[in-house]
Amino acid sequence: MSERIERLEAELAGMRPQPISADLLSGIESRFAAGEARPWADRFLLTSIGAGALAACVIVTVLMSGPSGSNPSAALVSSPASLRAGDYPMAFARADGGWVDPFK
């Protein structure tokens, strides 16, 4: 087992990356000297960061604000006089019931 590891280490030690060509180095150097930048990439990055920060602020605001005094959607939903066995999942899913308040 150790012989296989030693052979692998020797093979990996013998591997070297190819040298960088002089043309590539001079091209990179000239771009840095000219001050070329990627303004669109920078703007996109800053826009994405700003949008993420704004979304985080909205999420925190929604989570920190308490429930409003009246629930306008509760007036639109009519509850049946008696629940049937098939209605229980809907009753448990509704958050306007009195049993939900202790868990909020």
C-alpha positions in Angstrom: 0.0 0.0 0.0 2.7 2.5 0.9 4.6 1.6 -2.3 1.5 2.7 -4.3 1.3 6.0 -2.4 5.0 6.6 -2.9 4.7 6.1 -6.6 1.7 8.4 -6.7 3.6 11.1 -4.7 6.6 10.7 -7.1 4.4 11.1 -10.1 2.6 14.1 -8.7 5.9 15.7 -7.7 7.1 15.4 -11.3 4.1 17.2 -12.7 4.7 20.9 -13.4 2.4 23.5 -15.0 3.3 24.7 -18.5 5.2 28.0 -18.5 3.3 31.2 -19.3 4.1 32.6 -22.7 5.7 36.0 -23.0 2.8 37.2 -25.2 0.3 36.4 -22.5 2.3 38.2 -19.9 2.8 41.3 -22.0 -1.0 41.4 -22.8 -1.9 41.2 -19.1 0.7 43.8 -18.3 -0.5 46.2 -21.0 -4.1 45.9 -19.8 -3.1 46.7 -16.2 -1.0 49.6 -17.3 -3.9 51.0 -19.4 -6.2 50.8 -16.5 -8.9 48.7 -18.3 -11.6 47.6 -16.0 -14.9 45.8 -16.3 -17.4 48.4 -15.3 -20.4 46.3 -16.3 -19.3 43.4 -14.2 -18.6 45.7 -11.2 -21.9 47.4 -11.6 -23.7 44.0 -11.8 -21.9 42.9 -8.7 -22.8 46.0 -6.8 -26.4 45.9 -8.0 -26.7 42.2 -6.9 -25.3 43.1 -3.4 -27.7 46.0 -3.1 -30.7 43.9 -4.1 -29.7 41.2 -1.6 -29.3 43.7 1.1 -32.7 45.3 0.3 -34.3 41.8 0.3 -32.8 41.0 3.6 -34.1 44.3 5.0 -37.6 43.5 3.7 -37.5 40.0 5.2 -36.4 41.3 8.6 -39.1 44.0 8.6 -41.8 41.5 7.8 -40.6 39.1 10.5 -40.2 41.9 13.1 -43.5 43.5 12.5 -46.4 42.0 14.5 -49.6 40.8 13.0 -52.1 43.6 12.1 -55.2 44.2 14.1 -57.6 43.0 11.5 -57.3 40.2 9.0 -58.9 41.2 5.7 -58.7 37.8 4.3 -60.7 36.3 7.2 -63.8 38.2 6.1 -63.6 36.6 2.7 -63.4 33.0 4.0 -66.5 31.5 5.3 -66.2 28.6 7.7 -68.7 25.8 7.5 -71.2 25.2 10.3 -69.6 21.8 11.1 -66.4 20.3 10.0 -66.3 17.0 8.2 -63.3 14.6 8.3 -62.1 15.9 4.9 -62.1 19.5 6.2 -59.7 19.0 9.0 -56.5 19.6 7.0 -58.0 22.9 5.8 -58.9 23.8 9.3 -55.4 23.1 10.5 -53.9 25.0 7.6 -55.9 28.2 8.3 -54.0 30.6 10.5 -56.9 32.7 11.5 -58.3 30.3 14.1 -58.1 31.0 17.9 -56.0 28.0 18.5 -53.0 29.5 16.6 -52.6 32.5 18.8 -50.6 30.7 21.6 -48.1 29.5 19.0 -47.4 32.9 17.4 
